[in-house]
Amino acid sequence: MLRQQMPEADSIYLDGFSPQVNPDLWNAYTIKAIARCCHRGTRLATWTIARAVRDDLAQCGFDVQKVPGVHPKRDNLQAVYNPRWEPRPVRGLLPDVSVAAPGSCLIIGAGLAGSACAASLARRGWQVTVLDAVSPAAGASGLPAGVFAPHVSPDDSMLSRLSRAGVRATMQVLQGMERNADWSDCGVLEHRVDATPGVPASWNDTAAHPGADWSRPATPAERERNGVPADAVACWHLRAGWVKPPALVDHQLRHANIRVKGQARVARLTRESGQWLALDAQGTPVARADMVIITAGYDSHALLQERWHLQALRGQISWGLHADVNTQAPWPEQPVNGHGNLVPQVPLEGGAGWVLGSTFERDVTALPPSANDRIAALGSNWDKLRDLVPPLATALHADFRIAEQADSVSTAQRSTVRSWSAVRCASHDRLPIVGPVDHRAAPGLWVCTAMGSRGLTLSALCGELLAARAHGEPLPLEARLAHALSSERL
Ligand SMILES: Cc1cc2nc3c(=O)[nH]c(=O)nc-3n(C[C@H](O)[C@H](O)[C@H](O)COP(=O)(O)OP(=O)(O)OC[C@H]3O[C@@H](n4cnc5c(N)ncnc54)[C@H](O)[C@@H]3O)c2cc1C
């Protein structure tokens, strides 16, 4: 873990069980790994005075001394890292970009990314102002409901490992919200429509694999109750579920240190007397702060002066209320994802609702979509449903056909199958971009965007990663995974 995280420590406490009984916890290898995280002067303390621990610490460069113990111990150990050799600086995979102390921060865009950064910084004492061109969750994060779930791949790829760290962070935030009203960790069935197994084969052989608590092949009962054919390849994600993103945004913005300003479109940023100034289209200052974070979804591209390649991906979902469509429809119990996703049971507009998504329209930013594009999206979403949950697609076929016949936006909104659309933002490698824009040339300018189609899985983690880096804290995930999300990878 220490090698993966590479934190730099100012002080260390070695806790744990008795070195005599558990020598592995205290072996020279561990102490060497700890010393690699120290700078000259790092202080260390521990309750044990075991000879082997003292010797290993001394050999790794610590000046060790016994000090009077805390009852019931007669002695404790204290040490200072002060090797006879010049210690190598702790070099993580990412440069040190920490700031001296929390100050004021402007966040541009109040979606999942902006609200996650705001919450993470506000918790650490920053005074945060979130500016949004419209209002919170006005962009892609206005989605009525979406799925969060781990990603699986035969080789447990970078994205798979990132997704688990992301789900863990999302679920921590969700604990503060109303379960079953705004979110649920009911689990998600993944229908592998291409028939590839998904879950690495090695996970089936051992109980101790890293994904044991996360994903496994689905049982026949899980397939059956969710309308997935008995012979289909499917996996069951235990730590997964649905969320209403606007509720998550609202929850993250509720903090005494966060101020939200709507109708505040930022046209450009400039630096003046050590502070960042956000200007509107007329060049009038909207707000100023020590630090600024661009979290404006695809509009980040313009605010970043097209520094990196970002792609717009318009998405349309189809959604409605159970009571409005074929009442005999066999609704699955849990969300089903795979090629697209279905949230079959979610409270919406005072009734039971469903959300089915979604299209991926590359380089399209026009909103609302034209009548033709809306109709095409209904067809493509229905096709996805037919692949995911065939019996439900058959039952809803007539409802989708009627919705396609609505010839204007207003009749379409009264239809039993409604449409909702927004634009996602994706990077070239489909991973978020988190970190300083250019630490030297533009100190204090940060970015957190390109959540792609995984904002619910990755945004809370990205907010924590950004704040951890700004504070020089241990990273909330492996250094290699943090690097894969970082702006420095580009
Ligand atoms: C159809 C569809 C289905 C999806 N389904 C899922 C799903 O099931 N699971 C999942 O995890 N993700 C899903 N996503 C993706 C998810 O919605 C996004 O990843 C996430 O919402 C992105 O959040 P964001 O904060 O980066 O961007 P946004 O939510 O787009 O927020 C950007 C904000 O910035 C504001 N803004 C823009 N320009 C400016 C400016 N110049 N000045 C001030 N403010 C500005 C906007 O008003 C907006 O509020 C889906 C997306 C779509 C479109």
The ligand as an SDF file (V2000), in Angstrom:
LIG
                    3D

 53 58  0  0  0  0  0  0  0  0999 V2000
  -28.2010   10.9850  -21.3410 C   0  0  0  0  0  0  0  0  0  0  0  0
  -27.1550   10.8010  -20.2960 C   0  0  0  0  0  0  0  0  0  0  0  0
  -27.1620    9.6670  -19.4950 C   0  0  0  0  0  0  0  0  0  0  0  0
  -26.1780    9.4800  -18.5170 C   0  0  0  0  0  0  0  0  0  0  0  0
  -26.2290    8.3790  -17.6940 N   0  0  0  0  0  0  0  0  0  0  0  0
  -25.2920    8.2210  -16.7160 C   0  0  0  0  0  0  0  0  0  0  0  0
  -25.3410    7.1320  -15.8280 C   0  0  0  0  0  0  0  0  0  0  0  0
  -26.2300    6.2930  -15.8590 O   0  0  0  0  0  0  0  0  0  0  0  0
  -24.3440    7.0140  -14.8920 N   0  0  0  0  0  0  0  0  0  0  0  0
  -23.3310    7.9360  -14.8040 C   0  0  0  0  0  0  0  0  0  0  0  0
  -22.4490    7.7980  -13.9540 O   0  0  0  0  0  0  0  0  0  0  0  0
  -23.2870    8.9950  -15.6250 N   0  0  0  0  0  0  0  0  0  0  0  0
  -24.2310    9.1520  -16.5740 C   0  0  0  0  0  0  0  0  0  0  0  0
  -24.1630   10.2250  -17.4160 N   0  0  0  0  0  0  0  0  0  0  0  0
  -22.9890   11.1000  -17.3320 C   0  0  0  0  0  0  0  0  0  0  0  0
  -23.1010   12.1130  -16.2220 C   0  0  0  0  0  0  0  0  0  0  0  0
  -24.3570   12.7350  -16.2970 O   0  0  0  0  0  0  0  0  0  0  0  0
  -21.9520   13.1020  -16.3850 C   0  0  0  0  0  0  0  0  0  0  0  0
  -20.7220   12.3970  -16.3430 O   0  0  0  0  0  0  0  0  0  0  0  0
  -21.9120   14.1570  -15.2870 C   0  0  0  0  0  0  0  0  0  0  0  0
  -23.1680   14.6900  -15.0510 O   0  0  0  0  0  0  0  0  0  0  0  0
  -20.9500   15.2660  -15.6720 C   0  0  0  0  0  0  0  0  0  0  0  0
  -20.9140   16.1960  -14.6310 O   0  0  0  0  0  0  0  0  0  0  0  0
  -20.1200   17.5730  -14.8030 P   0  0  0  0  0  0  0  0  0  0  0  0
  -20.2680   18.2910  -13.5240 O   0  0  0  0  0  0  0  0  0  0  0  0
  -18.7590   17.2980  -15.3230 O   0  0  0  0  0  0  0  0  0  0  0  0
  -20.8680   18.3400  -15.9960 O   0  0  0  0  0  0  0  0  0  0  0  0
  -22.3070   19.0160  -16.0440 P   0  0  0  0  0  0  0  0  0  0  0  0
  -23.2830   18.3070  -15.2140 O   0  0  0  0  0  0  0  0  0  0  0  0
  -22.6240   19.1860  -17.4890 O   0  0  0  0  0  0  0  0  0  0  0  0
  -22.0890   20.4260  -15.3430 O   0  0  0  0  0  0  0  0  0  0  0  0
  -21.4940   21.5170  -15.9520 C   0  0  0  0  0  0  0  0  0  0  0  0
  -22.1270   22.7640  -15.3690 C   0  0  0  0  0  0  0  0  0  0  0  0
  -21.3630   23.8770  -15.7930 O   0  0  0  0  0  0  0  0  0  0  0  0
  -22.2240   24.9430  -16.0940 C   0  0  0  0  0  0  0  0  0  0  0  0
  -21.4950   25.8020  -17.0290 N   0  0  0  0  0  0  0  0  0  0  0  0
  -21.1580   25.5240  -18.3060 C   0  0  0  0  0  0  0  0  0  0  0  0
  -20.4610   26.5430  -18.8370 N   0  0  0  0  0  0  0  0  0  0  0  0
  -20.3500   27.4730  -17.8730 C   0  0  0  0  0  0  0  0  0  0  0  0
  -19.7450   28.7640  -17.8180 C   0  0  0  0  0  0  0  0  0  0  0  0
  -19.0950   29.2660  -18.8640 N   0  0  0  0  0  0  0  0  0  0  0  0
  -19.8360   29.4770  -16.6700 N   0  0  0  0  0  0  0  0  0  0  0  0
  -20.4790   28.9710  -15.5820 C   0  0  0  0  0  0  0  0  0  0  0  0
  -21.0760   27.7570  -15.5970 N   0  0  0  0  0  0  0  0  0  0  0  0
  -21.0040   27.0210  -16.7170 C   0  0  0  0  0  0  0  0  0  0  0  0
  -23.4500   24.2820  -16.6770 C   0  0  0  0  0  0  0  0  0  0  0  0
  -24.6080   25.1130  -16.5500 O   0  0  0  0  0  0  0  0  0  0  0  0
  -23.5460   23.0100  -15.8440 C   0  0  0  0  0  0  0  0  0  0  0  0
  -24.4200   23.1530  -14.7390 O   0  0  0  0  0  0  0  0  0  0  0  0
  -25.1520   10.4460  -18.3700 C   0  0  0  0  0  0  0  0  0  0  0  0
  -25.1630   11.5890  -19.1550 C   0  0  0  0  0  0  0  0  0  0  0  0
  -26.1520   11.7800  -20.1160 C   0  0  0  0  0  0  0  0  0  0  0  0
  -26.1430   13.0360  -20.9350 C   0  0  0  0  0  0  0  0  0  0  0  0
  1  2  1  0
  2  3  1  0
  2 52  2  0
  3  4  2  0
  4  5  1  0
  4 50  1  0
  5  6  2  0
  6  7  1  0
  6 13  1  0
  7  8  2  0
  7  9  1  0
  9 10  1  0
 10 11  2  0
 10 12  1  0
 12 13  2  0
 13 14  1  0
 14 15  1  0
 14 50  1  0
 15 16  1  0
 16 17  1  0
 16 18  1  0
 18 19  1  0
 18 20  1  0
 20 21  1  0
 20 22  1  0
 22 23  1  0
 23 24  1  0
 24 25  2  0
 24 26  1  0
 24 27  1  0
 27 28  1  0
 28 29  2  0
 28 30  1  0
 28 31  1  0
 31 32  1  0
 32 33  1  0
 33 34  1  0
 33 48  1  0
 34 35  1  0
 35 36  1  0
 35 46  1  0
 36 37  1  0
 36 45  1  0
 37 38  2  0
 38 39  1  0
 39 40  1  0
 39 45  2  0
 40 41  1  0
 40 42  2  0
 42 43  1  0
 43 44  2  0
 44 45  1  0
 46 47  1  0
 46 48  1  0
 48 49  1  0
 50 51  2  0
 51 52  1  0
 52 53  1  0
M  END
$$$$
